[in-house]
Amino acid sequence: MSTAHYDVAIIGGGLFGCFTGFFLARMGKTVAIIERGYVGAQSSGANFGGLRLQGRSISQYPLSLLAQAHWENFDALIGEGCEYDRNGMVYFAYTETGRERLLAYASNSRACGLDIVIWQGAELRQNLPWLADSALIASYSPRCAVANPRLATPAVARAMLRHGGTLLENIELVRATWSDDLFRLECQDGREIHATKLLNAAGGWANAICTQFGEPVPLFSAGPPQFVTEPLPYHLKPSVYAIEGDLIIRQIPRGNYIFAGYPRTLANADGRHTFVPPHKTLNGMRAVASHIPALSNAEVIRVWSGVEGYLPDMLPVIGESQTTPGLFHAFGASGGGFQIAPAVGECLAQIICDQPPSVDLATYSISRFQTTVEKSEKIAREFDA
């Protein structure tokens, strides 16, 4: 079999890998994405499609705001659309603990320049008349948005191809090694791919690459239960999130409601699928009926989940390897990777090309796992019970 050489090889055809490949190709690098299945077929194409700015920690806003600017300019940047819709987002709370968390989120958002409106009492009922009386408070962010995850990643991959990049789908990687300043990727079909630099963007499978290069991380795979309803008259413009976690819902213009909720479910043993237990679908339907009574009789027509990579602190790994020169990582977004992907791609492309990144990525370094990382409250609540 033949051997091909590239400036950069990217393992993984999700949105992190595709956006990085796009920016690298646009910067004149020869780049190849190696995907064992199809581009965007895992979590990048199976997620809720939320481009949420509310509810992030202070440290995440620089990356998130840079990414949102790219989403807002997606059609011009990529040359295709992804059904981007600046529909706004509502957070609401129905417990006192939730109220405190919502106000803390709003304070963080405002400190980072995001426009946030708080509704309580009569204002809450006036602006959200369809919300159940149990709701105590809500915050609204008009800059939050949504996009179609099934369209976004393939569009970015095609844009990379137009800039001269290479996409290799249905290619199973057997081994990745590094010596003499060169990465050698051995594929199951016998071909070899050589590259000066390598990006590990393998999503829920990224730890296998990390381990090969001597820096394993506590990554595991899971996904939230999701479903879609029959088409109904279009009434709900913003995305709606219960801050307590049992409801994430939006309506698309053709009428279907898309739901996601927690707790998440661990992926199955082979790591290729996350099945949705029936009781989680039932719990989701009950949550929809409880919080938006007008949807009590909506019919669910499809159920699914994705395979997402999670790390204990629910922050991704983005940046340079600590063991191997020329190796870079981008994985473990813990359910939040769709929104930040354009900024991840831009910053990684800059670093790979020895340029300063638009956003400092020190927070996301793999080096943090050289010591014990504090576990996120969400991880502890959902997976340690």
Rosetta blueprint (number, residue, H / E / L):
1 M L
2 S L
3 T E
4 A E
5 H E
6 Y E
7 D E
8 V E
9 A E
10 I E
11 I E
12 G L
13 G L
14 G L
15 L H
16 F H
17 G H
18 C H
19 F H
20 T H
21 G H
22 F H
23 F H
24 L H
25 A H
26 R H
27 M L
28 G L
29 K L
30 T L
31 V E
32 A E
33 I E
34 I E
35 E L
36 R L
37 G L
38 Y L
39 V L
40 G L
41 A L
42 Q L
43 S H
44 S H
45 G H
46 A H
47 N L
48 F L
49 G L
50 G E
51 L E
52 R L
53 L L
54 Q L
55 G L
56 R L
57 S L
58 I H
59 S H
60 Q H
61 Y H
62 P H
63 L H
64 S H
65 L H
66 L H
67 A H
68 Q H
69 A H
70 H H
71 W H
72 E H
73 N L
74 F H
75 D H
76 A H
77 L H
78 I H
79 G L
80 E L
81 G L
82 C L
83 E L
84 Y L
85 D E
86 R L
87 N L
88 G L
89 M E
90 V E
91 Y E
92 F E
93 A E
94 Y L
95 T L
96 E H
97 T H
98 G H
99 R H
100 E H
101 R H
102 L H
103 L H
104 A H
105 Y H
106 A H
107 S H
108 N H
109 S H
110 R H
111 A H
112 C L
113 G L
114 L L
115 D L
116 I L
117 V E
118 I E
119 W E
120 Q E
121 G H
122 A H
123 E H
124 L H
125 R H
126 Q H
127 N H
128 L L
129 P L
130 W L
131 L L
132 A L
133 D L
134 S L
135 A L
136 L L
137 I E
138 A E
139 S E
140 Y E
141 S E
142 P L
143 R L
144 C L
145 A E
146 V E
147 A L
148 N L
149 P H
150 R H
151 L H
152 A H
153 T H
154 P H
155 A H
156 V H
157 A H
158 R H
159 A H
160 M H
161 L H
162 R H
163 H L
164 G L
165 G L
166 T E
167 L E
168 L E
169 E L
170 N L
171 I L
172 E L
173 L E
174 V E
175 R E
176 A E
177 T E
178 W E
179 S E
180 D L
181 D L
182 L E
183 F E
184 R E
185 L E
186 E E
187 C E
188 Q L
189 D L
190 G L
191 R L
192 E E
193 I E
194 H E
195 A E
196 T E
197 K E
198 L E
199 L E
200 N E
201 A L
202 A L
203 G H
204 G H
205 W H
206 A H
207 N H
208 A H
209 I H
210 C H
211 T H
212 Q H
213 F L
214 G L
215 E L
216 P L
217 V L
218 P L
219 L L
220 F E
221 S E
222 A E
223 G E
224 P L
225 P L
226 Q E
227 F E
228 V E
229 T E
230 E L
231 P L
232 L L
233 P L
234 Y L
235 H L
236 L L
237 K L
238 P L
239 S E
240 V E
241 Y E
242 A E
243 I L
244 E L
245 G L
246 D L
247 L L
248 I E
249 I E
250 R E
251 Q E
252 I L
253 P L
254 R L
255 G L
256 N L
257 Y E
258 I E
259 F E
260 A E
261 G L
262 Y L
263 P L
264 R L
265 T E
266 L E
267 A L
268 N L
269 A L
270 D L
271 G L
272 R L
273 H L
274 T L
275 F L
276 V L
277 P L
278 P H
279 H H
280 K H
281 T H
282 L H
283 N H
284 G H
285 M H
286 R H
287 A H
288 V H
289 A H
290 S H
291 H H
292 I L
293 P H
294 A H
295 L H
296 S L
297 N L
298 A L
299 E L
300 V E
301 I E
302 R E
303 V E
304 W E
305 S L
306 G L
307 V L
308 E E
309 G E
310 Y E
311 L L
312 P L
313 D L
314 M L
315 L L
316 P L
317 V E
318 I E
319 G E
320 E E
321 S L
322 Q L
323 T L
324 T L
325 P L
326 G L
327 L E
328 F E
329 H E
330 A E
331 F E
332 G L
333 A L
334 S L
335 G L
336 G L
337 G H
338 F H
339 Q H
340 I H
341 A H
342 P H
343 A H
344 V H
345 G H
346 E H
347 C H
348 L H
349 A H
350 Q H
351 I H
352 I H
353 C L
354 D L
355 Q L
356 P L
357 P L
358 S L
359 V L
360 D L
361 L L
362 A H
363 T H
364 Y H
365 S L
366 I H
367 S H
368 R H
369 F H
370 Q H
371 T L
372 T L
373 V L
374 E L
375 K L
376 S L
377 E H
378 K H
379 I H
380 A H
381 R H
382 E H
383 F H
384 D L
385 A L
